[in-house]
Amino acid sequence: MAAVSPATATTAASLSLPHFSSSSSPFILSFKTSTKVNNRCVRCGVRSLENQSGHRSLDFLSNGDPISLINPNSLNSPISMSASASESGSKCSKRVCLFHSDETRDLAERIVAQSDCIELRSINWKKFDDGFPNLFIQNAQGIRGQHVAFLASFSSPAVIFEQLSVIYALPKLFVSSFTLVLPFFPTGTSERMEDEGDVATAFTLARILSNIPASRGGPTSLVTFDIHALQERFYFGDTILPCFESGIPLLKNRLQSLPDSDNISIAFPDDGAWKRFHKQLQHYPTIVCNKVRMGDKRIVRIKEGDAEGRHVVIVDDLVQSGGTLIECQKVLAAHGAAKISAYVTHGIFPKSSWNRFKLDTKGDPAEGFSYFWITDSCGLTVKEVMNKPPFEILSLAGSIASALQV
């Protein structure tokens, strides 16, 4: 990276950068410490990143912070970050102290890398001899008057109680506002009662979160992605402000970068997936599948749409065993799909069921998938499938960083 000699620094010097085309990799601005010139503290800030001719330049001012440029692609990360997300750091409306669970550490670090306005904070996660949590929020007095967020992962009942203990404690530390980021709402598939005696645990969890104490700024904000059933937004009480985000924009960005982007069709495995996502993907030809009962079996059939010669991407909110997706793959291949890929926001894959999904290495979509995209909403899954084709990780970091600035 080009450097500016302190001896030649002035109140408004300029560092010219090479021109980057629109297809070039995005760059992240990283602010460092100030330096002294002739016993005078000289700091630099950004005046503009582009002039009228399209040439990038950085203007060094006397009241800013020194700047370095980092190319995300130089990190050789296997996790895809959207270009729009990496620019979120330049849109800073408030500074946020971000705490996280053990499982979400990697995602928290990616979120902080997206914005200079988010600062990573830590919690000591320990247990007493009897197994109950022994928790300590570091520098608790230092977050008074600050905007605070907690990045949670309710991956199993065993970790929910310790995180709820922290979630209930943080708003009471005299903070300006509190935001809970729960990328995956885990009980979303248990949202209704079919027989007397069924317990809708989605409602139970929503009610628990609705009773998080208020902060100085008012009710807690909740950020979650692609909740399973649309009606679940009404399960939350008036003492929490749910913000329902989606991972579909990440998928759309990835599809646009494919060499056959003009030959994409979107397949929904059932009517529920169509209801959730069809408006966000309405510019693509659509295929809708459904399940029909044949004796004791439920068979997937194409309800509408044509897969012939198309690269078909199956879209749903989550996957567990993967049985439905594999049945969709078979029927789409039988109807002439040229390639088959899949996207789910939440890759749960209990008992390592991701092993069922193979890479198509022979140009036969009946034998495997060209791509299988998931987000990093489930950190344990990400660690298992990282660098294992056909899986690719689309990070929610940029979307979360932007949501924390609302």
Disulfide bonds with the S-S distance in Angstrom:
Cys92-Cys117 1.75
